[in-house]
Amino acid sequence: MDNMAFIKLFDFKNSSGLLKKEYEKGLRRAGRIWNVLTIQSQTPEILKDSMNLYNSTMFGNSKIPRFDRELLAVITSISNECEY
């Protein structure tokens, strides 16, 4: 028996309102909609806030250089066995 958790995802074609707006921003930013966005598709408000936090962390004022922030993100993803 498979004990994998199931989360209903909403794809771009079936999105509307705030979710579609956030997906469109993701497409412009990365050229595709990554899983990290679709996993939050059930609650577009959380997706929007999450992306605001990401943008502030990666592009906002910081004493940590941008390259180092990207490096930390990659190392974290590898440590967590993430695909992205």
Backbone atoms as SQL, in Angstrom:
CREATE TABLE atoms (id INTEGER PRIMARY KEY, chain TEXT, resi INTEGER, resn TEXT, atom TEXT, x REAL, y REAL, z REAL);
INSERT INTO atoms VALUES
  (1, 'A', 1, 'MET', 'N', 0.850, -1.190, 0.000),
  (2, 'A', 1, 'MET', 'CA', 0.000, 0.000, 0.000),
  (3, 'A', 1, 'MET', 'C', 0.886, 1.242, 0.000),
  (4, 'A', 2, 'ASP', 'N', 0.553, 2.172, -0.857),
  (5, 'A', 2, 'ASP', 'CA', 1.326, 3.404, -0.991),
  (6, 'A', 2, 'ASP', 'C', 0.830, 4.428, 0.027),
  (7, 'A', 3, 'ASN', 'N', 1.719, 4.928, 0.864),
  (8, 'A', 3, 'ASN', 'CA', 1.356, 5.915, 1.880),
  (9, 'A', 3, 'ASN', 'C', 1.734, 7.321, 1.473),
  (10, 'A', 4, 'MET', 'N', 1.978, 7.544, 0.184),
  (11, 'A', 4, 'MET', 'CA', 2.361, 8.866, -0.319),
  (12, 'A', 4, 'MET', 'C', 1.200, 9.841, -0.117),
  (13, 'A', 5, 'ALA', 'N', 1.517, 11.015, 0.383),
  (14, 'A', 5, 'ALA', 'CA', 0.502, 12.057, 0.558),
  (15, 'A', 5, 'ALA', 'C', 0.045, 12.545, -0.814),
  (16, 'A', 6, 'PHE', 'N', -1.198, 12.953, -0.906),
  (17, 'A', 6, 'PHE', 'CA', -1.737, 13.458, -2.166),
  (18, 'A', 6, 'PHE', 'C', -2.189, 14.891, -1.957),
  (19, 'A', 7, 'ILE', 'N', -1.738, 15.770, -2.824),
  (20, 'A', 7, 'ILE', 'CA', -2.148, 17.167, -2.802),
  (21, 'A', 7, 'ILE', 'C', -2.687, 17.499, -4.176),
  (22, 'A', 8, 'LYS', 'N', -3.910, 17.972, -4.233),
  (23, 'A', 8, 'LYS', 'CA', -4.500, 18.343, -5.517),
  (24, 'A', 8, 'LYS', 'C', -3.819, 19.613, -6.031),
  (25, 'A', 9, 'LEU', 'N', -3.318, 19.519, -7.251),
  (26, 'A', 9, 'LEU', 'CA', -2.644, 20.648, -7.878),
  (27, 'A', 9, 'LEU', 'C', -3.539, 21.248, -8.950),
  (28, 'A', 10, 'PHE', 'N', -3.415, 22.545, -9.157),
  (29, 'A', 10, 'PHE', 'CA', -4.174, 23.242, -10.186),
  (30, 'A', 10, 'PHE', 'C', -3.199, 23.705, -11.258),
  (31, 'A', 11, 'ASP', 'N', -3.420, 23.238, -12.475),
  (32, 'A', 11, 'ASP', 'CA', -2.509, 23.617, -13.543),
  (33, 'A', 11, 'ASP', 'C', -2.892, 24.970, -14.129),
  (34, 'A', 12, 'PHE', 'N', -2.015, 25.493, -14.963),
  (35, 'A', 12, 'PHE', 'CA', -2.201, 26.834, -15.530),
  (36, 'A', 12, 'PHE', 'C', -3.505, 26.937, -16.318),
  (37, 'A', 13, 'LYS', 'N', -3.819, 25.917, -17.128),
  (38, 'A', 13, 'LYS', 'CA', -5.025, 25.958, -17.966),
  (39, 'A', 13, 'LYS', 'C', -6.298, 26.086, -17.146),
  (40, 'A', 14, 'ASN', 'N', -6.307, 25.516, -15.944),
  (41, 'A', 14, 'ASN', 'CA', -7.507, 25.534, -15.103),
  (42, 'A', 14, 'ASN', 'C', -7.454, 26.607, -14.021),
  (43, 'A', 15, 'SER', 'N', -6.494, 27.502, -14.120),
  (44, 'A', 15, 'SER', 'CA', -6.365, 28.533, -13.089),
  (45, 'A', 15, 'SER', 'C', -7.125, 29.794, -13.487),
  (46, 'A', 16, 'SER', 'N', -7.446, 30.583, -12.478),
  (47, 'A', 16, 'SER', 'CA', -8.116, 31.869, -12.716),
  (48, 'A', 16, 'SER', 'C', -7.803, 32.793, -11.541),
  (49, 'A', 17, 'GLY', 'N', -8.153, 34.042, -11.692),
  (50, 'A', 17, 'GLY', 'CA', -7.996, 35.012, -10.618),
  (51, 'A', 17, 'GLY', 'C', -6.556, 35.155, -10.153),
  (52, 'A', 18, 'LEU', 'N', -6.380, 35.208, -8.829),
  (53, 'A', 18, 'LEU', 'CA', -5.066, 35.411, -8.233),
  (54, 'A', 18, 'LEU', 'C', -4.094, 34.279, -8.596),
  (55, 'A', 19, 'LEU', 'N', -4.581, 33.045, -8.631),
  (56, 'A', 19, 'LEU', 'CA', -3.711, 31.930, -8.979),
  (57, 'A', 19, 'LEU', 'C', -3.155, 32.101, -10.390),
  (58, 'A', 20, 'LYS', 'N', -4.005, 32.453, -11.333),
  (59, 'A', 20, 'LYS', 'CA', -3.544, 32.646, -12.706),
  (60, 'A', 20, 'LYS', 'C', -2.523, 33.787, -12.769),
  (61, 'A', 21, 'LYS', 'N', -2.778, 34.849, -12.025),
  (62, 'A', 21, 'LYS', 'CA', -1.847, 35.983, -11.991),
  (63, 'A', 21, 'LYS', 'C', -0.483, 35.553, -11.461),
  (64, 'A', 22, 'GLU', 'N', -0.466, 34.756, -10.390),
  (65, 'A', 22, 'GLU', 'CA', 0.802, 34.284, -9.819),
  (66, 'A', 22, 'GLU', 'C', 1.502, 33.314, -10.773),
  (67, 'A', 23, 'TYR', 'N', 0.744, 32.456, -11.433),
  (68, 'A', 23, 'TYR', 'CA', 1.324, 31.552, -12.429),
  (69, 'A', 23, 'TYR', 'C', 1.935, 32.351, -13.585),
  (70, 'A', 24, 'GLU', 'N', 1.237, 33.379, -14.029),
  (71, 'A', 24, 'GLU', 'CA', 1.759, 34.210, -15.130),
  (72, 'A', 24, 'GLU', 'C', 3.064, 34.890, -14.715),
  (73, 'A', 25, 'LYS', 'N', 3.137, 35.352, -13.464),
  (74, 'A', 25, 'LYS', 'CA', 4.385, 35.948, -12.974),
  (75, 'A', 25, 'LYS', 'C', 5.502, 34.909, -12.963),
  (76, 'A', 26, 'GLY', 'N', 5.171, 33.692, -12.554),
  (77, 'A', 26, 'GLY', 'CA', 6.150, 32.616, -12.554),
  (78, 'A', 26, 'GLY', 'C', 6.652, 32.303, -13.953),
  (79, 'A', 27, 'LEU', 'N', 5.755, 32.290, -14.915),
  (80, 'A', 27, 'LEU', 'CA', 6.146, 32.055, -16.310),
  (81, 'A', 27, 'LEU', 'C', 7.079, 33.143, -16.817),
  (82, 'A', 28, 'ARG', 'N', 6.764, 34.395, -16.499),
  (83, 'A', 28, 'ARG', 'CA', 7.623, 35.500, -16.932),
  (84, 'A', 28, 'ARG', 'C', 8.996, 35.429, -16.262),
  (85, 'A', 29, 'ARG', 'N', 9.004, 35.051, -14.998),
  (86, 'A', 29, 'ARG', 'CA', 10.243, 35.024, -14.218),
  (87, 'A', 29, 'ARG', 'C', 11.143, 33.858, -14.634),
  (88, 'A', 30, 'ALA', 'N', 10.564, 32.672, -14.839),
  (89, 'A', 30, 'ALA', 'CA', 11.384, 31.469, -15.020),
  (90, 'A', 30, 'ALA', 'C', 11.147, 30.745, -16.344),
  (91, 'A', 31, 'GLY', 'N', 10.153, 31.188, -17.106),
  (92, 'A', 31, 'GLY', 'CA', 9.875, 30.522, -18.373),
  (93, 'A', 31, 'GLY', 'C', 9.062, 29.252, -18.235),
  (94, 'A', 32, 'ARG', 'N', 8.703, 28.901, -17.036),
  (95, 'A', 32, 'ARG', 'CA', 7.868, 27.735, -16.757),
  (96, 'A', 32, 'ARG', 'C', 7.293, 27.853, -15.355),
  (97, 'A', 33, 'ILE', 'N', 6.366, 26.988, -15.018),
  (98, 'A', 33, 'ILE', 'CA', 5.783, 26.971, -13.679),
  (99, 'A', 33, 'ILE', 'C', 6.397, 25.794, -12.931),
  (100, 'A', 34, 'TRP', 'N', 7.246, 26.104, -11.973),
  (101, 'A', 34, 'TRP', 'CA', 7.935, 25.073, -11.204),
  (102, 'A', 34, 'TRP', 'C', 7.000, 24.429, -10.186),
  (103, 'A', 35, 'ASN', 'N', 7.332, 23.219, -9.756),
  (104, 'A', 35, 'ASN', 'CA', 6.521, 22.489, -8.774),
  (105, 'A', 35, 'ASN', 'C', 6.349, 23.258, -7.471),
  (106, 'A', 36, 'VAL', 'N', 7.350, 24.039, -7.105),
  (107, 'A', 36, 'VAL', 'CA', 7.245, 24.807, -5.860),
  (108, 'A', 36, 'VAL', 'C', 6.063, 25.781, -5.912),
  (109, 'A', 37, 'LEU', 'N', 5.663, 26.202, -7.105),
  (110, 'A', 37, 'LEU', 'CA', 4.469, 27.048, -7.246),
  (111, 'A', 37, 'LEU', 'C', 3.199, 26.205, -7.226),
  (112, 'A', 38, 'THR', 'N', 3.181, 25.126, -8.009),
  (113, 'A', 38, 'THR', 'CA', 1.946, 24.339, -8.104),
  (114, 'A', 38, 'THR', 'C', 1.578, 23.678, -6.791),
  (115, 'A', 39, 'ILE', 'N', 2.568, 23.379, -5.950),
  (116, 'A', 39, 'ILE', 'CA', 2.265, 22.744, -4.672),
  (117, 'A', 39, 'ILE', 'C', 1.468, 23.692, -3.762),
  (118, 'A', 40, 'GLN', 'N', 1.562, 24.994, -4.036),
  (119, 'A', 40, 'GLN', 'CA', 0.836, 25.990, -3.248),
  (120, 'A', 40, 'GLN', 'C', -0.440, 26.473, -3.951),
  (121, 'A', 41, 'SER', 'N', -0.830, 25.787, -5.019),
  (122, 'A', 41, 'SER', 'CA', -1.927, 26.269, -5.857),
  (123, 'A', 41, 'SER', 'C', -3.289, 26.246, -5.185),
  (124, 'A', 42, 'GLN', 'N', -3.463, 25.470, -4.154),
  (125, 'A', 42, 'GLN', 'CA', -4.764, 25.427, -3.478),
  (126, 'A', 42, 'GLN', 'C', -5.072, 26.714, -2.726),
  (127, 'A', 43, 'THR', 'N', -4.032, 27.423, -2.339),
  (128, 'A', 43, 'THR', 'CA', -4.219, 28.663, -1.587),
  (129, 'A', 43, 'THR', 'C', -3.391, 29.764, -2.246),
  (130, 'A', 44, 'PRO', 'N', -3.944, 30.433, -3.264),
  (131, 'A', 44, 'PRO', 'CA', -3.194, 31.449, -3.997),
  (132, 'A', 44, 'PRO', 'C', -2.643, 32.576, -3.123),
  (133, 'A', 45, 'GLU', 'N', -3.337, 32.915, -2.041),
  (134, 'A', 45, 'GLU', 'CA', -2.855, 33.974, -1.157),
  (135, 'A', 45, 'GLU', 'C', -1.524, 33.575, -0.527),
  (136, 'A', 46, 'ILE', 'N', -1.410, 32.307, -0.130),
  (137, 'A', 46, 'ILE', 'CA', -0.157, 31.820, 0.446),
  (138, 'A', 46, 'ILE', 'C', 0.927, 31.779, -0.626),
  (139, 'A', 47, 'LEU', 'N', 0.568, 31.377, -1.840),
  (140, 'A', 47, 'LEU', 'CA', 1.518, 31.378, -2.946),
  (141, 'A', 47, 'LEU', 'C', 2.067, 32.784, -3.170),
  (142, 'A', 48, 'LYS', 'N', 1.186, 33.764, -3.199),
  (143, 'A', 48, 'LYS', 'CA', 1.610, 35.154, -3.404),
  (144, 'A', 48, 'LYS', 'C', 2.551, 35.605, -2.284),
  (145, 'A', 49, 'ASP', 'N', 2.172, 35.345, -1.041),
  (146, 'A', 49, 'ASP', 'CA', 3.014, 35.737, 0.096),
  (147, 'A', 49, 'ASP', 'C', 4.356, 34.998, 0.076),
  (148, 'A', 50, 'SER', 'N', 4.331, 33.740, -0.295),
  (149, 'A', 50, 'SER', 'CA', 5.557, 32.953, -0.384),
  (150, 'A', 50, 'SER', 'C', 6.501, 33.533, -1.434),
  (151, 'A', 51, 'MET', 'N', 5.958, 33.932, -2.574),
  (152, 'A', 51, 'MET', 'CA', 6.794, 34.504, -3.624),
  (153, 'A', 51, 'MET', 'C', 7.323, 35.884, -3.216),
  (154, 'A', 52, 'ASN', 'N', 6.524, 36.641, -2.469),
  (155, 'A', 52, 'ASN', 'CA', 7.017, 37.925, -1.944),
  (156, 'A', 52, 'ASN', 'C', 8.187, 37.699, -0.988),
  (157, 'A', 53, 'LEU', 'N', 8.069, 36.689, -0.127),
  (158, 'A', 53, 'LEU', 'CA', 9.157, 36.356, 0.793),
  (159, 'A', 53, 'LEU', 'C', 10.391, 35.922, 0.010),
  (160, 'A', 54, 'TYR', 'N', 10.200, 35.057, -0.986),
  (161, 'A', 54, 'TYR', 'CA', 11.320, 34.607, -1.819),
  (162, 'A', 54, 'TYR', 'C', 12.017, 35.802, -2.474),
  (163, 'A', 55, 'ASN', 'N', 11.232, 36.679, -3.093),
  (164, 'A', 55, 'ASN', 'CA', 11.821, 37.834, -3.777),
  (165, 'A', 55, 'ASN', 'C', 12.570, 38.754, -2.813),
  (166, 'A', 56, 'SER', 'N', 12.022, 38.960, -1.631),
  (167, 'A', 56, 'SER', 'CA', 12.712, 39.781, -0.629),
  (168, 'A', 56, 'SER', 'C', 14.011, 39.122, -0.181),
  (169, 'A', 57, 'THR', 'N', 13.962, 37.810, 0.002),
  (170, 'A', 57, 'THR', 'CA', 15.148, 37.073, 0.445),
  (171, 'A', 57, 'THR', 'C', 16.241, 37.072, -0.614),
  (172, 'A', 58, 'MET', 'N', 15.860, 36.826, -1.855),
  (173, 'A', 58, 'MET', 'CA', 16.856, 36.664, -2.918),
  (174, 'A', 58, 'MET', 'C', 17.285, 37.982, -3.556),
  (175, 'A', 59, 'PHE', 'N', 16.396, 38.963, -3.596),
  (176, 'A', 59, 'PHE', 'CA', 16.692, 40.200, -4.333),
  (177, 'A', 59, 'PHE', 'C', 16.698, 41.451, -3.460),
  (178, 'A', 60, 'GLY', 'N', 16.270, 41.338, -2.195),
  (179, 'A', 60, 'GLY', 'CA', 16.205, 42.497, -1.313),
  (180, 'A', 60, 'GLY', 'C', 17.567, 42.902, -0.787),
  (181, 'A', 61, 'ASN', 'N', 17.585, 43.990, -0.046),
  (182, 'A', 61, 'ASN', 'CA', 18.827, 44.476, 0.563),
  (183, 'A', 61, 'ASN', 'C', 19.339, 43.453, 1.569),
  (184, 'A', 62, 'SER', 'N', 20.627, 43.153, 1.487),
  (185, 'A', 62, 'SER', 'CA', 21.227, 42.181, 2.392),
  (186, 'A', 62, 'SER', 'C', 22.736, 42.354, 2.387),
  (187, 'A', 63, 'LYS', 'N', 23.359, 42.002, 3.490),
  (188, 'A', 63, 'LYS', 'CA', 24.818, 41.996, 3.542),
  (189, 'A', 63, 'LYS', 'C', 25.374, 40.739, 2.873),
  (190, 'A', 64, 'ILE', 'N', 24.509, 39.776, 2.601),
  (191, 'A', 64, 'ILE', 'CA', 24.923, 38.547, 1.922),
  (192, 'A', 64, 'ILE', 'C', 24.806, 38.787, 0.418),
  (193, 'A', 65, 'PRO', 'N', 25.902, 38.629, -0.323),
  (194, 'A', 65, 'PRO', 'CA', 25.853, 38.852, -1.775),
  (195, 'A', 65, 'PRO', 'C', 24.857, 37.908, -2.463),
  (196, 'A', 66, 'ARG', 'N', 24.316, 38.367, -3.570),
  (197, 'A', 66, 'ARG', 'CA', 23.325, 37.593, -4.330),
  (198, 'A', 66, 'ARG', 'C', 23.841, 36.201, -4.685),
  (199, 'A', 67, 'PHE', 'N', 25.081, 36.103, -5.146),
  (200, 'A', 67, 'PHE', 'CA', 25.660, 34.808, -5.495),
  (201, 'A', 67, 'PHE', 'C', 25.607, 33.859, -4.299),
  (202, 'A', 68, 'ASP', 'N', 25.970, 34.345, -3.122),
  (203, 'A', 68, 'ASP', 'CA', 25.975, 33.506, -1.922),
  (204, 'A', 68, 'ASP', 'C', 24.560, 33.079, -1.541),
  (205, 'A', 69, 'ARG', 'N', 23.580, 33.955, -1.737),
  (206, 'A', 69, 'ARG', 'CA', 22.189, 33.581, -1.453),
  (207, 'A', 69, 'ARG', 'C', 21.737, 32.448, -2.373),
  (208, 'A', 70, 'GLU', 'N', 22.095, 32.549, -3.654),
  (209, 'A', 70, 'GLU', 'CA', 21.758, 31.483, -4.608),
  (210, 'A', 70, 'GLU', 'C', 22.468, 30.184, -4.219),
  (211, 'A', 71, 'LEU', 'N', 23.723, 30.288, -3.835),
  (212, 'A', 71, 'LEU', 'CA', 24.484, 29.118, -3.425),
  (213, 'A', 71, 'LEU', 'C', 23.845, 28.448, -2.208),
  (214, 'A', 72, 'LEU', 'N', 23.432, 29.231, -1.235),
  (215, 'A', 72, 'LEU', 'CA', 22.744, 28.686, -0.058),
  (216, 'A', 72, 'LEU', 'C', 21.441, 27.988, -0.444),
  (217, 'A', 73, 'ALA', 'N', 20.709, 28.556, -1.399),
  (218, 'A', 73, 'ALA', 'CA', 19.461, 27.944, -1.857),
  (219, 'A', 73, 'ALA', 'C', 19.736, 26.600, -2.525),
  (220, 'A', 74, 'VAL', 'N', 20.778, 26.542, -3.347),
  (221, 'A', 74, 'VAL', 'CA', 21.133, 25.287, -4.026),
  (222, 'A', 74, 'VAL', 'C', 21.556, 24.230, -3.009),
  (223, 'A', 75, 'ILE', 'N', 22.399, 24.611, -2.071),
  (224, 'A', 75, 'ILE', 'CA', 22.871, 23.665, -1.052),
  (225, 'A', 75, 'ILE', 'C', 21.699, 23.148, -0.225),
  (226, 'A', 76, 'THR', 'N', 20.772, 24.030, 0.131),
  (227, 'A', 76, 'THR', 'CA', 19.597, 23.625, 0.891),
  (228, 'A', 76, 'THR', 'C', 18.752, 22.645, 0.103),
  (229, 'A', 77, 'SER', 'N', 18.529, 22.940, -1.182),
  (230, 'A', 77, 'SER', 'CA', 17.734, 22.044, -2.034),
  (231, 'A', 77, 'SER', 'C', 18.399, 20.672, -2.158),
  (232, 'A', 78, 'ILE', 'N', 19.703, 20.653, -2.349),
  (233, 'A', 78, 'ILE', 'CA', 20.421, 19.387, -2.458),
  (234, 'A', 78, 'ILE', 'C', 20.314, 18.608, -1.144),
  (235, 'A', 79, 'SER', 'N', 20.494, 19.294, -0.036),
  (236, 'A', 79, 'SER', 'CA', 20.404, 18.636, 1.285),
  (237, 'A', 79, 'SER', 'C', 19.029, 18.059, 1.533),
  (238, 'A', 80, 'ASN', 'N', 17.995, 18.734, 1.022),
  (239, 'A', 80, 'ASN', 'CA', 16.614, 18.275, 1.187),
  (240, 'A', 80, 'ASN', 'C', 16.158, 17.351, 0.065),
  (241, 'A', 81, 'GLU', 'N', 17.088, 17.010, -0.834),
  (242, 'A', 81, 'GLU', 'CA', 16.804, 16.135, -1.975),
  (243, 'A', 81, 'GLU', 'C', 15.664, 16.676, -2.837),
  (244, 'A', 82, 'CYS', 'N', 15.644, 17.997, -3.022),
  (245, 'A', 82, 'CYS', 'CA', 14.643, 18.639, -3.871),
  (246, 'A', 82, 'CYS', 'C', 15.103, 18.576, -5.328),
  (247, 'A', 83, 'GLU', 'N', 14.150, 18.544, -6.239),
  (248, 'A', 83, 'GLU', 'CA', 14.464, 18.513, -7.662),
  (249, 'A', 83, 'GLU', 'C', 14.742, 19.895, -8.219),
  (250, 'A', 84, 'TYR', 'N', 14.337, 20.929, -7.544),
  (251, 'A', 84, 'TYR', 'CA', 14.507, 22.276, -8.077),
  (252, 'A', 84, 'TYR', 'C', 15.570, 23.041, -7.324);
